[in-house]
Amino acid sequence: MDLANAHTKALEYLMAGKNTLACDIFNVGIGQGVSVLEAIRAFEKVSGQNLNYELGARRTGDVVAIYANLDKAARLLGWQPQRDIEDIMRTAWEWEKFRTLQAQTQ
């Protein structure tokens, strides 16, 4: 829902003629880093499903940390995330269950 809201704000920004470039880029996310293990645990918590995974050493080329800087989206679009990683995992799981149910009924 945060992503959909960011798209809506970007369209409003364009329709109001506030853009100074023909193309622009905005980072959106929850504004804080989440490790793979934190994402796994959040999914397991909200879905009640245990995921099959193994912990291993960092691979060559893996980044230490990566996250979206939301400053530009906040400044130009007035956009701020409203949901956290558990909300994101919950809605992703609900969508997957819906898609699976739809596929089964067709």
HELIX and SHEET records of a PDB file:
HELIX    1   1 ASP A    2  MET A   15  1                                  14    
HELIX    2   2 VAL A   36  SER A   47  1                                  12    
HELIX    3   3 ASP A   71  LYS A   72  1                                   2    
HELIX    4   4 ALA A   73  LEU A   77  3                                   5    
HELIX    5   5 ILE A   85  THR A  105  1                                  21    
END                                                                             
